[in-house]
Amino acid sequence: MDSLKTLMDKKQYDLVLKLTENSQDSLALFYRLSALLATGRSEDALSLIKNKRQILLANPGVLMKIHIELLCLLGKFDDAYSELRYYQELPYENQETEELLNSLPKYIREEEIKQYKRQEVGQDELRKKLLSKNDVDVLSALDAVRGQALESYLLPILNILKTYPKQLVRTFALLLLVAKKYDKKVEFLHNDKIIEVVPNALDEPFIIPGLGNIEDLSSLFQNEYHDPSLGQNAINILSSYMVYIYPNKIEYSKEELLVIFGFIAKELLQSKDNDLAKMCDKYNLNEEGVREEVNKIKAHLEDF
């Protein structure tokens, strides 16, 4: 076992894990447990405790301390209380173990309060960002809310939908509610007009009627222009425009999509081969009408 201690001291955790892979020795398993924790494999550490608990109970004080602290670190406070009850029912002859056992309820409660306070601070920071007038702050906060309960942030999000100056930010707030399957009617400032929508009833944003999703169009642009950079730029522009007009959908034909967004992409890349008349003629499209659409989209994306 001295070799395992030496390896732990040298932080050679992977080697410790390899050497203890099939061990049934309590000390070796404690080294394995320590190595798992040192490498951030918390769930694997919990599995080890569950599967090898009877062996690890050779040192109950160390085991219960590691187990309860790990559960608290992961925010699994209900599990911590449940496991504490398990340990309380075991017989102990060591006074130090008894004292540790008696101190653990207070420890769990204090850790629970600390995490709650940290969550409150984090929520306050997110709410402040949602109320900011800085686009980056608001967008980052909207992204962070995706992994949390919506209710704590609903009022500032509803406010963004109706009043935030940038259409992009308003739309991303709406898309958050769509992703969260929010099922109540909300007011949404769509360009210059307030509309009422139920996010849960809206389609996903990147769907083009009759043509599928935007990924399906990538090969169309590639087959047309034989230029990966141009094709990707055209898709990016198309994606941005679809976000801008959401919850409305694009109603262009496949040919119109290829010409309009291919032309805009070529302009941005300063391509010399960018003859709109020629492109329209190839697909029998009205050049004047296509140019009007190009100018409309470019104007919208400038505001984007």
TORLO-913191 format. One record per atom (N, C-alpha, C, O): x, y, z. Coordinates in pm, whole numbers. Example, Ala and Ser with C-alpha at 12.3 -4.5 7.8 and 13.67 -1.06 7.14 Angstrom:
<recs>
u/v/w
1319/-569/780
1230/-450/780
1320/-330/780
1424/-332/846
1285/-225/708
1367/-106/714
1290/3/787
1341/114/804
</recs>
This chain:
<recs>
u/v/w
81/-122/0
0/0/0
85/127/0
38/235/-36
210/111/42
298/228/38
312/280/-104
324/401/-126
310/187/-201
324/230/-340
205/316/-382
223/413/-456
84/283/-337
-35/364/-370
-25/502/-306
-60/601/-369
23/508/-182
39/637/-116
141/722/-191
122/842/-211
251/658/-233
353/731/-308
297/785/-439
323/899/-477
219/701/-508
158/744/-634
60/859/-611
53/952/-691
-17/851/-502
-110/960/-469
-33/1088/-441
-72/1196/-487
75/1078/-366
158/1196/-335
215/1259/-462
232/1380/-471
244/1173/-560
298/1223/-688
187/1261/-787
214/1301/-900
61/1249/-741
-56/1285/-821
-70/1200/-947
-121/1245/-1050
-25/1077/-937
-39/984/-1050
-171/907/-1032
-173/786/-1010
-280/984/-1042
-412/930/-1009
-457/820/-1105
-520/723/-1063
-428/836/-1232
-470/735/-1329
-407/599/-1300
-470/495/-1317
-283/601/-1257
-214/477/-1225
-275/413/-1099
-290/292/-1092
-310/496/-1000
-377/446/-880
-508/378/-919
-540/270/-868
-583/440/-1009
-711/383/-1052
-690/249/-1123
-768/156/-1107
-585/243/-1201
-558/118/-1274
-520/6/-1177
-565/-108/-1192
-437/39/-1079
-388/-63/-986
-496/-111/-889
-486/-222/-836
-597/-29/-867
-702/-66/-769
-832/-108/-837
-936/-117/-773
-825/-133/-965
-946/-156/-1043
-1031/-271/-989
-1153/-260/-984
-969/-378/-949
-1044/-496/-902
-1017/-526/-754
-1038/-638/-709
-972/-428/-682
-933/-450/-543
-1053/-473/-453
-1160/-414/-472
-1033/-559/-353
-1134/-582/-250
-1078/-542/-112
-1135/-577/-9
-968/-471/-113
-904/-428/10
-952/-288/47
-958/-199/-39
-987/-268/173
-1048/-140/212
-953/-23/193
-994/82/144
-827/-39/232
-732/72/218
-710/107/71
-707/224/34
-694/4/-12
-678/28/-156
-800/99/-213
-787/186/-299
-918/60/-166
-1041/123/-216
-1052/269/-172
-1106/352/-244
-1000/299/-53
-1000/439/-11
-904/522/-97
-932/637/-129
-791/462/-135
-701/531/-229
-771/551/-364
-760/656/-426
-843/449/-405
-917/460/-532
-1021/572/-522
-1037/651/-615
-1090/576/-411
-1191/680/-390
-1128/818/-395
-1182/910/-456
-1014/833/-331
-943/961/-331
-899/1001/-472
-906/1118/-510
-854/901/-549
-810/929/-687
-927/972/-774
-913/1061/-858
-1041/910/-755
-1161/949/-830
-1200/1093/-798
-1234/1171/-887
-1196/1127/-671
-1232/1263/-631
-1131/1364/-684
-1167/1474/-725
-1003/1326/-683
-897/1416/-730
-908/1444/-879
-865/1549/-926
-965/1350/-953
-981/1367/-1098
-1121/1416/-1136
-1157/1417/-1254
-1198/1456/-1036
-1329/1516/-1064
-1437/1417/-1102
-1540/1456/-1156
-1414/1290/-1075
-1513/1187/-1114
-1606/1159/-995
-1605/1050/-938
-1684/1259/-961
-1767/1252/-841
-1872/1140/-848
-1892/1067/-751
-1937/1128/-962
-2041/1025/-975
-1980/885/-967
-2042/794/-911
-1861/867/-1023
-1793/738/-1012
-1757/710/-866
-1762/595/-821
-1720/814/-794
-1689/798/-651
-1813/752/-575
-1804/665/-488
-1928/811/-606
-2052/768/-542
-2084/622/-575
-2130/547/-489
-2061/583/-700
-2085/444/-740
-1994/348/-664
-2036/240/-624
-1869/390/-644
-1775/306/-569
-1824/287/-425
-1820/177/-371
-1869/397/-364
-1920/387/-227
-2041/295/-221
-2053/212/-131
-2130/308/-317
-2250/224/-320
-2215/76/-336
-2270/-9/-266
-2123/47/-428
-2093/-92/-460
-1998/-159/-360
-2000/-281/-343
-1915/-79/-293
-1813/-135/-204
-1829/-86/-60
-1733/-85/16
-1949/-46/-24
-1968/16/107
-1932/-80/221
-1869/-39/319
-1970/-204/210
-1944/-297/319
-1795/-314/346
-1753/-333/460
-1716/-306/240
-1570/-312/258
-1518/-181/316
-1435/-181/407
-1567/-69/264
-1522/63/308
-1562/93/452
-1502/178/517
-1664/24/501
-1707/44/640
-1604/-6/740
-1625/4/861
-1494/-61/690
-1382/-94/779
-1333/32/849
-1277/26/959
-1354/146/785
-1322/276/848
-1446/365/836
-1451/452/749
-1546/345/921
-1675/412/904
-1668/564/915
-1740/635/844
-1582/615/1003
-1574/759/1019
-1529/828/891
-1588/927/848
-1423/774/831
-1372/832/706
-1475/818/595
-1498/911/517
-1537/700/587
-1635/677/481
-1753/773/490
-1788/837/391
-1814/784/609
-1934/868/618
-1900/1015/594
-1979/1089/536
-1782/1058/638
-1741/1197/616
-1727/1225/466
-1779/1324/415
-1655/1136/396
-1638/1154/251
-1773/1148/180
-1802/1231/94
-1855/1051/217
-1983/1029/150
-2076/1149/166
-2130/1200/68
-2093/1194/288
-2184/1307/313
-2131/1435/251
-2207/1512/193
-2001/1460/263
-1944/1582/204
-1958/1581/52
-1985/1684/-8
-1940/1465/-9
-1952/1454/-154
-2095/1481/-199
-2118/1553/-296
-2191/1424/-128
-2332/1448/-163
-2368/1596/-149
-2442/1650/-231
-2317/1660/-45
-2344/1803/-26
-2278/1886/-136
-2336/1982/-186
-2156/1847/-174
-2086/1917/-282
-2165/1912/-411
-2168/2009/-487
-2232/1798/-437
-2311/1781/-558
-2453/1838/-544
-2532/1832/-638
-2484/1892/-426
-2617/1950/-405
-2725/1846/-384
-2843/1875/-397
-2685/1724/-351
-2781/1615/-330
-2815/1605/-181
-2778/1508/-114
-2884/1706/-131
-2906/1715/12
-3007/1612/63
-2992/1561/174
-3108/1581/-16
-3202/1476/25
-3131/1343/40
-3155/1268/135
-3041/1315/-55
-2963/1190/-46
-2871/1193/76
-2851/1091/142
-2816/1311/105
-2727/1323/221
-2800/1290/350
-2748/1219/435
-2922/1343/365
-3001/1313/485
-3037/1164/489
-3035/1103/596
-3069/1107/374
-3105/965/368
-2986/876/407
-3001/781/484
-2869/908/352
-2750/829/386
-2710/850/531
-2659/757/595
-2732/969/584
-2702/994/724
-2785/902/814
-2735/848/912
-2912/884/778
-2998/794/856
-2944/651/852
-2949/577/950
-2892/614/735
-2832/479/723
-2715/464/821
-2707/366/894
-2626/564/821
-2509/556/908
-2548/564/1056
-2482/503/1140
-2653/637/1086
-2697/649/1225
-2747/516/1282
-2741/494/1403
-2794/429/1197
-2849/301/1242
-2742/194/1262
-2770/86/1314
-2618/225/1222
-2511/127/1239
-2454/135/1381
-2454/242/1442
-2407/22/1434
-2345/24/1568
-2200/76/1562
-2123/40/1473
-2167/162/1658
-2030/215/1664
-1977/202/1806
-2051/221/1903
-1849/169/1816
-1786/161/1947
-1685/273/1966
-1634/293/2076
-1657/346/1859
-1556/452/1864
-1623/586/1894
-1714/627/1823
-1578/653/2000
-1640/779/2040
-1619/887/1934
-1708/970/1912
-1504/886/1870
-1475/986/1767
-1573/973/1651
-1619/1073/1597
-1606/850/1613
-1703/827/1507
-1841/875/1549
-1914/934/1469
-1877/848/1675
-2006/894/1727
-2015/1046/1723
-2119/1101/1686
-1909/1113/1762
-1908/1260/1762
-1921/1314/1620
-1993/1411/1595
-1851/1251/1527
-1862/1292/1387
-2006/1274/1339
-2062/1362/1274
-2063/1161/1371
-2200/1131/1330
-2297/1236/1384
-2390/1278/1314
-2276/1278/1507
-2363/1379/1568
-2347/1517/1506
-2437/1600/1512
-2230/1541/1446
-2205/1674/1387
-2254/1686/1243
-2269/1796/1191
-2280/1571/1179
-2315/1574/1037
-2449/1639/1004
-2457/1706/900
-2554/1625/1085
-2679/1695/1051
-2660/1846/1039
-2714/1910/948
-2584/1903/1132
-2557/2047/1128
-2476/2082/1003
-2500/2184/939
-2378/1994/969
-2295/2019/851
-2382/2022/724
-2368/2112/641
-2470/1923/710
-2556/1917/590
-2642/2042/580
-2653/2102/474
-2702/2080/692
-2790/2197/692
-2713/2323/655
-2762/2406/579
-2593/2339/710
-2513/2459/679
-2474/2462/531
-2478/2568/469
-2438/2348/476
-2403/2342/334
-2524/2370/245
-2513/2433/140
-2639/2323/289
-2763/2349/215
-2793/2498/212
-2830/2551/108
-2775/2564/325
-2799/2710/333
-2698/2784/246
-2734/2879/176
-2570/2741/251
-2468/2806/169
-2501/2797/21
-2488/2895/-52
-2543/2677/-23
-2575/2663/-165
-2696/2747/-204
-2700/2806/-312
-2795/2752/-115
-2913/2834/-142
-2873/2980/-158
-2922/3050/-247
-2784/3026/-70
-2740/3166/-79
-2662/3190/-207
-2676/3295/-271
-2577/3091/-246
-2502/3106/-371
-2597/3112/-489
-2576/3189/-583
-2702/3030/-486
-2800/3032/-594
-2873/3165/-601
-2899/3218/-708
-2904/3219/-482
-2973/3349/-477
-2885/3458/-537
-2932/3541/-613
-2756/3456/-501
-2663/3555/-556
-2655/3539/-708
-2658/3638/-782
-2644/3413/-754
-2638/3388/-897
-2763/3433/-969
-2756/3489/-1078
-2878/3410/-908
-3004/3453/-968
-3014/3605/-973
-3062/3661/-1071
-2968/3671/-868
-2970/3818/-866
-2883/3874/-978
-2921/3971/-1044
-2765/3811/-999
-2676/3858/-1105
-2741/3838/-1242
-2731/3925/-1329
-2806/3724/-1261
-2872/3700/-1389
-2986/3797/-1413
-3005/3847/-1524
-3063/3825/-1308
-3173/3921/-1323
-3121/4059/-1358
-3182/4130/-1438
-3009/4098/-1297
-2949/4228/-1330
-2907/4232/-1477
-2928/4333/-1545
-2848/4121/-1524
-2808/4117/-1664
-2928/4122/-1758
-2922/4185/-1864
-3036/4056/-1720
-3156/4057/-1803
-3217/4196/-1811
-3285/4228/-1908
-3193/4278/-1710
-3246/4415/-1708
-3147/4515/-1769
-3176/4634/-1777
-3031/4465/-1810
-2928/4553/-1868
-2969/4601/-2007
-3060/4545/-2069
-2903/4704/-2054
-2922/4752/-2192
-2803/4712/-2280
-2791/4758/-2394
-2718/4627/-2227
-2605/4577/-2303
-2643/4446/-2370
-2678/4349/-2303
-2636/4442/-2504
-2679/4324/-2578
-2609/4197/-2533
-2673/4093/-2514
-2477/4204/-2515
-2399/4086/-2479
-2442/4034/-2342
-2457/3913/-2323
-2461/4125/-2247
-2504/4085/-2113
-2640/4015/-2117
-2659/3910/-2055
-2733/4073/-2191
-2868/4017/-2196
-2867/3881/-2265
-2930/3787/-2218
-2796/3871/-2376
-2792/3744/-2449
-2724/3634/-2366
-2768/3519/-2367
-2618/3669/-2295
-2550/3569/-2212
-2640/3524/-2098
-2640/3407/-2059
-2717/3618/-2042
-2810/3583/-1935
-2922/3493/-1986
-2960/3397/-1920
-2974/3524/-2103
-3078/3438/-2163
-3026/3297/-2184
-3097/3200/-2162
-2903/3287/-2228
-2843/3155/-2249
-2827/3081/-2116
-2850/2960/-2109
-2788/3154/-2011
-2770/3091/-1880
-2901/3043/-1822
-2905/2942/-1751
-3010/3113/-1850
-3141/3077/-1796
-3189/2944/-1853
-3273/2877/-1792
-3139/2903/-1969
-3183/2778/-2032
-3167/2659/-1939
-3245/2564/-1946
-3067/2663/-1852
-3044/2551/-1763
-3107/2567/-1626
-3078/2489/-1535
-3194/2667/-1611
-3253/2693/-1480
-3405/2700/-1489
-3463/2699/-1598
-3468/2708/-1372
-3613/2722/-1368
-3652/2860/-1421
-3593/2961/-1382
-3749/2862/-1508
-3788/2985/-1577
-3854/3087/-1484
-3840/3207/-1503
-3927/3038/-1384
-4012/3125/-1303
-3935/3240/-1238
-3989/3350/-1224
-3811/3216/-1198
-3733/3318/-1128
-3697/3437/-1219
-3661/3544/-1170
-3707/3417/-1349
-3663/3520/-1444
-3773/3565/-1539
-3746/3640/-1633
-3893/3520/-1516
-4000/3540/-1615
-4032/3688/-1638
-4048/3729/-1753
-4042/3766/-1533
-4081/3907/-1549
-3982/3985/-1635
-4025/4053/-1728
-3850/3978/-1609
-3759/4051/-1698
-3759/3997/-1841
-3739/4073/-1936
-3782/3868/-1858
-3787/3812/-1994
-3910/3865/-2069
-3900/3901/-2186
-4023/3869/-2002
-4144/3924/-2065
-4124/4071/-2100
-4177/4119/-2201
-4049/4141/-2019
-4019/4281/-2047
-3929/4295/-2170
-3949/4385/-2252
-3831/4206/-2183
-3744/4206/-2301
-3825/4185/-2427
-3802/4252/-2528
-3920/4092/-2423
-4002/4061/-2540
-4071/4185/-2596
-4088/4197/-2717
-4111/4274/-2508
-4193/4389/-2551
-4115/4518/-2570
-4156/4604/-2649
-4001/4533/-2499
-3940/4666/-2496
-3794/4674/-2538
-3744/4783/-2562
-3725/4559/-2547
-3582/4570/-2576
-3560/4627/-2716
-3630/4586/-2809
-3466/4719/-2733
-3450/4787/-2863
-3413/4696/-2979
-3460/4717/-3091
-3330/4593/-2953
-3281/4508/-3062
-3375/4391/-3089
-3413/4317/-2997
-3412/4375/-3217
-3497/4262/-3256
-3429/4128/-3226
-3495/4033/-3182
-3298/4121/-3249
-3224/3998/-3221
-3245/3952/-3077
-3273/3835/-3052
-3230/4045/-2983
-3240/4010/-2841
-3383/3971/-2807
-3406/3875/-2733
-3479/4045/-2860
-3620/4010/-2835
-3651/3869/-2886
-3721/3792/-2820
-3599/3838/-3004
-3626/3706/-3062
-3562/3595/-2981
-3622/3489/-2962
-3440/3617/-2933
-3376/3514/-2852
-3450/3492/-2721
-3453/3381/-2668
-3510/3598/-2667
-3593/3582/-2547
-3715/3495/-2579
-3754/3410/-2500
-3775/3519/-2696
-3889/3438/-2737
-3848/3293/-2759
-3919/3201/-2720
-3733/3273/-2822
-3685/3137/-2848
-3657/3061/-2718
-3672/2939/-2711
-3616/3136/-2615
-3597/3073/-2483
-3730/3018/-2432
-3736/2906/-2381
-3836/3099/-2445
-3968/3054/-2399
-4018/2937/-2483
-4085/2848/-2431
-3986/2937/-2611
-4022/2824/-2698
-3951/2697/-2649
-4013/2592/-2637
-3821/2708/-2621
-3743/2593/-2574
-3794/2543/-2439
-3791/2424/-2411
-3841/2637/-2356
-3892/2601/-2224
-4039/2556/-2228
-4098/2523/-2126
-4096/2557/-2350
-4236/2516/-2370
-4333/2596/-2282
-4426/2542/-2222
-4309/2725/-2277
-4396/2814/-2200
-4532/2821/-2269
-4541/2852/-2388
-4639/2792/-2194
-4769/2770/-2257
-4871/2881/-2234
-4991/2859/-2251
-4823/3000/-2196
-4916/3113/-2177
-4892/3218/-2284
-4781/3230/-2337
-4995/3294/-2314
-4986/3397/-2417
-4893/3509/-2371
-4900/3554/-2257
-4807/3555/-2461
-4716/3665/-2431
-4723/3769/-2542
-4761/3739/-2655
-4687/3892/-2507
-4678/3999/-2606
-4534/4008/-2655
-4440/4004/-2576
-4519/4021/-2787
-4387/4021/-2849
-4380/4133/-2952
-4461/4141/-3043
-4280/4220/-2935
-4259/4328/-3031
-4187/4273/-3152
-4066/4251/-3150
-4265/4251/-3258
-4210/4193/-3381
-4191/4306/-3480
-4286/4356/-3539
-4063/4345/-3498
-4031/4466/-3573
-4098/4585/-3505
-4057/4622/-3395
-4199/4645/-3564
-4262/4763/-3502
-4403/4737/-3455
-4479/4831/-3429
-4439/4611/-3443
-4576/4578/-3408
-4581/4476/-3295
-4510/4375/-3299
-4665/4502/-3194
-4685/4407/-3086
-4780/4297/-3132
-4891/4325/-3178
-4736/4173/-3120
-4822/4060/-3153
-4834/3970/-3029
-4750/3977/-2939
-4935/3890/-3026
-4954/3796/-2916
-4926/3654/-2965
-4979/3612/-3068
-4844/3582/-2891
-4809/3445/-2930
-4808/3356/-2805
-4791/3403/-2693
-4826/3227/-2829
-4809/3126/-2723
-4683/3048/-2759
-4686/2966/-2851
-4572/3069/-2688
-4445/3006/-2727
-4453/2856/-2748
-4393/2803/-2842
-4527/2787/-2662
-4537/2642/-2672
-4602/2597/-2804
-4582/2484/-2847
-4678/2687/-2865
-4749/2651/-2989
-4668/2687/-3114
-4710/2654/-3225
-4554/2754/-3097
-4475/2797/-3212
-4384/2685/-3261
-4339/2600/-3183
-4357/2686/-3392
-4264/2590/-3450
-4120/2628/-3416
-4093/2741/-3376
-4031/2534/-3434
-3889/2565/-3423
-3852/2667/-3531
-3916/2672/-3636
-3750/2750/-3506
-3722/2862/-3597
-3665/2826/-3733
-3695/2894/-3831
-3585/2720/-3742
-3510/2697/-3865
-3575/2593/-3955
-3511/2499/-4001
-3705/2612/-3977
-3781/2526/-4067
-3832/2609/-4184
-3889/2716/-4164
-3810/2560/-4306
-3859/2629/-4426
-3967/2542/-4489
-3940/2430/-4531
-4090/2593/-4495
-4201/2513/-4548
-4167/2454/-4685
-4126/2525/-4777
-4186/2325/-4697
-4164/2257/-4824
-4019/2219/-4851
-3992/2144/-4944
-3926/2271/-4770
-3785/2246/-4795
-3713/2182/-4676
-3597/2142/-4689
-3779/2171/-4563
-3716/2109/-4446
-3642/2209/-4360
-3670/2328/-4363
-3545/2158/-4283
-3470/2249/-4195
-3348/2304/-4266
-3314/2264/-4377
-3284/2397/-4199
-3177/2471/-4266
-3056/2384/-4298
-2982/2412/-4392
-3036/2277/-4220
-2925/2187/-4250
-2943/2121/-4387
-2846/2092/-4457
-3071/2097/-4423
-3098/2033/-4552
-3057/2123/-4669
-3031/2075/-4779
-3052/2255/-4644
-3020/2349/-4752
-2870/2362/-4774
-2826/2413/-4878
-2791/2317/-4679
-2646/2334/-4691
-2593/2268/-4818
-2510/2325/-4888
-2641/2147/-4846
-2595/2077/-4967
-2643/2146/-5094
-2576/2143/-5197
-2762/2210/-5086
-2813/2284/-5203
-2717/2397/-5243
-2683/2412/-5360
-2674/2475/-5142
-2581/2584/-5171
-2446/2532/-5218
-2384/2590/-5307
-2403/2422/-5159
-2275/2365/-5199
-2280/2313/-5343
-2187/2333/-5420
-2391/2247/-5378
-2405/2195/-5514
-2417/2308/-5616
-2375/2293/-5731
-2473/2420/-5574
-2490/2533/-5666
-2360/2610/-5686
-2325/2645/-5799
-2288/2636/-5578
-2174/2728/-5586
-2037/2658/-5577
-1935/2719/-5610
-2035/2532/-5533
-1910/2456/-5525
-1800/2531/-5449
-1683/2527/-5485
-1842/2599/-5343
-1750/2679/-5262
-1795/2669/-5116
-1892/2733/-5078
-1726/2589/-5034
-1768/2570/-4895
-1781/2699/-4817
-1874/2716/-4738
-1687/2792/-4839
-1691/2920/-4768
-1814/3001/-4806
-1882/3057/-4720
-1842/3006/-4934
-1959/3079/-4983
-2087/3012/-4932
-2180/3080/-4887
-2092/2880/-4941
-2210/2809/-4895
-2238/2831/-4748
-2353/2852/-4708
-2132/2827/-4666
-2149/2847/-4522
-2194/2990/-4491
-2277/3011/-4403
-2139/3088/-4564
-2181/3227/-4545
-2327/3245/-4582
-2401/3315/-4513
-2369/3183/-4690
-2508/3193/-4732
-2601/3134/-4626
-2705/3192/-4595
-2562/3019/-4569
-2642/2955/-4464
-2646/3043/-4339
-2751/3056/-4275
-2533/3104/-4304
-2530/3192/-4186
-2621/3313/-4204
-2692/3352/-4111
-2620/3370/-4324
-2706/3485/-4351
-2852/3443/-4346
-2937/3513/-4289
-2881/3330/-4405
-3017/3277/-4405
-3064/3251/-4260
-3176/3285/-4225
-2978/3191/-4179
-3012/3163/-4040
-3043/3292/-3965
-3141/3300/-3890
-2960/3393/-3984
-2980/3522/-3916
-3112/3585/-3957
-3184/3640/-3874
-3143/3575/-4084
-3269/3633/-4132
-3389/3558/-4077
-3491/3618/-4044
-3377/3427/-4067
-3488/3348/-4012
-3513/3382/-3865
-3627/3383/-3819
-3404/3410/-3792
-3420/3455/-3653
-3487/3592/-3650
-3574/3618/-3567
-3445/3679/-3742
-3498/3815/-3744
-3649/3816/-3767
-3720/3892/-3702
-3697/3734/-3858
-3841/3739/-3892
-3926/3648/-3804
-4048/3654/-3811
-3863/3564/-3721
-3937/3470/-3636
-4037/3545/-3548
-4003/3650/-3493
-4160/3494/-3532
-4208/3359/-3565
-4261/3342/-3708
-4314/3236/-3742
-4247/3446/-3792
-4283/3428/-3933
-4183/3333/-3999
-4074/3310/-3948
-4224/3278/-4112
-4136/3185/-4182
-4103/3238/-4321
-4179/3314/-4381
-3990/3196/-4371
-3949/3230/-4507
-4040/3158/-4606
-4073/3041/-4589
-4081/3230/-4708
-4172/3171/-4807
-4113/3174/-4948
-4187/3174/-5046
-3980/3177/-4957
-3916/3175/-5088
-3911/3032/-5144
-3911/2934/-5069
-3906/3025/-5274
-3883/2896/-5338
-3736/2858/-5323
-3653/2940/-5282
-3705/2734/-5355
-3566/2688/-5348
-3476/2773/-5436
-3365/2809/-5397
-3524/2806/-5555
-3445/2885/-5650
-3422/3026/-5596
-3312/3081/-5606
-3527/3084/-5538
-3512/3219/-5481
-3413/3220/-5365
-3333/3312/-5351
-3418/3116/-5282
-3322/3106/-5172
-3179/3102/-5224
-3092/3173/-5173
-3155/3018/-5324
-3021/3004/-5379
-2969/3135/-5436
-2853/3171/-5416
-3054/3206/-5507
-3011/3329/-5573
-2997/3442/-5471
-2894/3510/-5469
-3098/3463/-5388
-3098/3577/-5295
-2983/3567/-5195
-2905/3661/-5179
-2975/3453/-5127
-2874/3443/-5021
-2736/3412/-5076
-2635/3443/-5012
-2730/3350/-5193
-2602/3333/-5260
-2545/3467/-5303
-2426/3492/-5289
-2633/3554/-5356
-2589/3687/-5401
-2539/3770/-5283
-2433/3833/-5293
-2613/3770/-5172
-2572/3848/-5055
-2440/3795/-5000
-2352/3873/-4962
-2425/3662/-4996
-2301/3602/-4947
-2183/3641/-5035
-2075/3671/-4985
-2204/3641/-5167
-2097/3681/-5258
-2058/3827/-5239
-1940/3862/-5245
-2159/3912/-5215
-2129/4053/-5188
-2041/4068/-5065
-1942/4142/-5067
-2075/3997/-4958
-1998/4008/-4834
-1856/3956/-4852
-1762/4006/-4790
-1842/3855/-4937
-1709/3799/-4964
-1637/3873/-5077
-1525/3837/-5116
-1702/3976/-5128
-1647/4058/-5238
-1606/3973/-5358
-1498/3990/-5416
-1694/3882/-5393
-1669/3795/-5507
-1686/3872/-5638
-1779/3950/-5654
-1595/3849/-5730
-1602/3916/-5860
-1712/3856/-5948
-1771/3923/-6031
-1737/3728/-5927
-1840/3659/-6004
-1973/3668/-5930
-2015/3574/-5862
-2039/3784/-5945
-2163/3806/-5871
-2262/3886/-5956
-2294/4001/-5926
-2309/3822/-6060
-2399/3886/-6157
-2542/3844/-6125
-2583/3732/-6158
-2619/3934/-6062
-2755/3899/-6021
-2844/3871/-6142
-2925/3779/-6139
-2828/3949/-6248
-2910/3928/-6368
-2887/3788/-6425
-2982/3720/-6465
-2763/3747/-6428
-2729/3616/-6481
-2787/3505/-6393
-2838/3405/-6443
-2779/3525/-6262
-2831/3426/-6168
-2984/3414/-6180
-3039/3304/-6174
-3051/3529/-6197
-3196/3528/-6212
-3237/3462/-6343
-3335/3387/-6349
-3161/3490/-6445
-3192/3433/-6577
-3180/3280/-6574
-3257/3210/-6639
-3082/3230/-6498
-3061/3086/-6489
-3183/3015/-6432
-3215/2903/-6472
-3251/3080/-6338
-3365/3017/-6273
-3499/3080/-6312
-3602/3055/-6250
-3495/3163/-6418
-3617/3226/-6469
-3689/3307/-6360
-3811/3297/-6343
-3611/3387/-6287
-3665/3472/-6181
-3667/3617/-6226
-3585/3658/-6307
-3761/3695/-6173
-3771/3836/-6204
-3662/3912/-6129
-3661/3917/-6006
-3569/3972/-6205
-3454/4037/-6142
-3497/4151/-6050
-3443/4166/-5941
-3593/4232/-6094
-3635/4347/-6014
-3694/4301/-5880
-3664/4358/-5774
-3777/4198/-5886
-3837/4146/-5763
-3733/4087/-5669
-3738/4107/-5548
-3637/4014/-5725
-3531/3954/-5645
-3445/4063/-5581
-3407/4053/-5464
-3415/4169/-5658
-3332/4276/-5604
-3404/4346/-5489
-3340/4385/-5390
-3535/4363/-5501
-3612/4423/-5391
-3600/4338/-5264
-3583/4390/-5154
-3609/4207/-5281
-3596/4117/-5165
-3456/4123/-5106
-3439/4124/-4984
-3356/4128/-5192
-3217/4140/-5146
-3199/4264/-5062
-3141/4259/-4953
-3248/4378/-5112
-3233/4505/-5040
-3310/4503/-4908
-3263/4557/-4807
-3428/4441/-4908
-3508/4432/-4784
-3435/4350/-4679
-3428/4390/-4563
-3379/4236/-4721
-3309/4149/-4627
-3183/4218/-4574
-3154/4211/-4455
-3110/4283/-4661
-2988/4353/-4618
-3021/4464/-4518
-2948/4485/-4422
-3131/4533/-4540
-3172/4639/-4447
-3208/4580/-4311
-3172/4636/-4208
-3279/4469/-4312
-3315/4404/-4186
-3192/4357/-4111
-3183/4373/-3989
-3098/4299/-4183
-2979/4245/-4118
-2886/4355/-4066
-2809/4331/-3973
-2893/4472/-4122
-2818/4585/-4066
-2870/4621/-3928
-2793/4663/-3841
-3001/4605/-3909
-3063/4631/-3779
-3042/4514/-3683
-3056/4529/-3562
-3008/4399/-3739
-2995/4276/-3662
-2877/4283/-3566
-2850/4188/-3493
</recs>
